[in-house]
Amino acid sequence: MGILVSILVGAVAGWLADLVFKRFSFSLFAEILLGIAGGFVGGWIFGRSGGIVDQILTSFVGAVIILGIAALIKGSRRTV
């Protein structure tokens, strides 16, 4: 049951983060992976969280951080 909840939380957090960064457009699978990775990053920054809403917010913040870093890296490579 924990894996199913992680996938659901990851999907919601990845989708919300994808809405923030509109120039990236990911598939649902990529959004789920982004949200799960964001959960690890957010959990590392904020520590453990309690309820499902806290987990979604923590994963969302982590996913936004990951997308922000990706945007900085992608933005630094300018093609002529």
C-alpha positions as CSV (number, residue, x, y, z in Angstrom):
1,M,0.0,0.0,0.0
2,G,2.9,2.4,0.7
3,I,4.2,2.1,-2.9
4,L,0.8,2.9,-4.3
5,V,0.5,6.0,-2.1
6,S,4.1,7.1,-3.1
7,I,3.1,6.8,-6.8
8,L,-0.1,8.7,-6.2
9,V,1.7,11.5,-4.2
10,G,4.5,11.5,-6.8
11,A,1.9,11.9,-9.7
12,V,0.2,14.8,-8.0
13,A,3.4,16.6,-7.0
14,G,5.0,16.1,-10.4
15,W,1.9,17.3,-12.2
16,L,1.8,20.4,-9.9
17,A,5.5,21.1,-10.5
18,D,5.0,20.7,-14.2
19,L,2.3,23.4,-14.1
20,V,4.7,25.8,-12.4
21,F,7.4,25.2,-15.1
22,K,5.3,25.5,-18.2
23,R,8.2,25.4,-20.6
24,F,8.8,21.7,-19.7
25,S,6.2,19.3,-20.7
26,F,6.6,15.8,-19.4
27,S,4.6,12.6,-19.8
28,L,2.6,11.2,-16.9
29,F,5.3,8.6,-16.2
30,A,8.0,11.3,-16.1
31,E,5.9,13.5,-13.8
32,I,5.4,10.5,-11.4
33,L,9.2,9.9,-11.3
34,L,9.8,13.6,-10.9
35,G,7.3,13.7,-8.0
36,I,8.9,10.7,-6.3
37,A,12.4,12.2,-6.7
38,G,11.0,15.4,-5.4
39,G,9.7,13.5,-2.4
40,F,13.2,12.4,-1.6
41,V,14.6,15.9,-2.0
42,G,11.8,17.5,0.0
43,G,12.1,14.9,2.7
44,W,15.8,15.5,2.9
45,I,15.2,19.2,3.2
46,F,12.2,19.3,5.5
47,G,12.4,15.9,7.3
48,R,9.6,13.5,7.7
49,S,6.1,14.7,7.1
50,G,2.8,13.5,8.6
51,G,-0.3,13.4,6.4
52,I,-1.0,13.0,2.7
53,V,-1.2,16.7,2.2
54,D,2.1,17.3,3.9
55,Q,3.7,14.6,1.7
56,I,2.3,16.2,-1.5
57,L,3.5,19.6,-0.5
58,T,7.0,18.3,0.4
59,S,7.2,16.3,-2.8
60,F,6.0,19.4,-4.8
61,V,8.7,21.6,-3.3
62,G,11.3,19.0,-4.0
63,A,10.1,18.6,-7.6
64,V,10.1,22.3,-8.1
65,I,13.7,22.4,-6.8
66,I,14.7,19.7,-9.3
67,L,13.0,21.4,-12.2
68,G,14.6,24.7,-11.2
69,I,18.0,23.2,-11.3
70,A,17.2,21.6,-14.6
71,A,16.1,25.0,-16.0
72,L,19.3,26.6,-14.8
73,I,21.4,23.8,-16.5
74,K,19.3,23.9,-19.7
75,G,19.4,27.7,-19.7
76,S,23.1,27.9,-19.4
77,R,23.6,25.8,-22.7
78,R,22.7,28.4,-25.3
79,T,22.8,27.2,-28.9
80,V,23.7,29.6,-31.7
